[in-house]
Amino acid sequence: MREEVKTLDLNKYEQGVAITALNDMWNRQLVEHKPTDAVDELLEKIFAAPSKKVKLRHAQGQIYEAR
C-alpha cells in the first residue's frame, strides 16, 4: 500500500502564518505537558522545504503565476 503525500506551495507570507500557528501550538503543548514531537516534525519540514522561483505575470491589474 502506498502512502499518499500532499504538497503545498506557500508564499513567504503563508509560510510565516503556518510557522506562527505551529509555534503557538508548540507552546501550548509545552504548557499542557503534552508531547511536541508532531509539531517539531512539521516545523522541521517547513524549514527544510526547498524554494523555487516562480514567474509572475501582470495582466489587467492582476498578478498571477505564469504556467
Secondary structure, DSSP 8 states (H G I E B T S, - for coil): -----------HHHHHHHHHHHHHHHHHHHHTT---HHHHHHHHHHHH-------EEEETTEEEE--
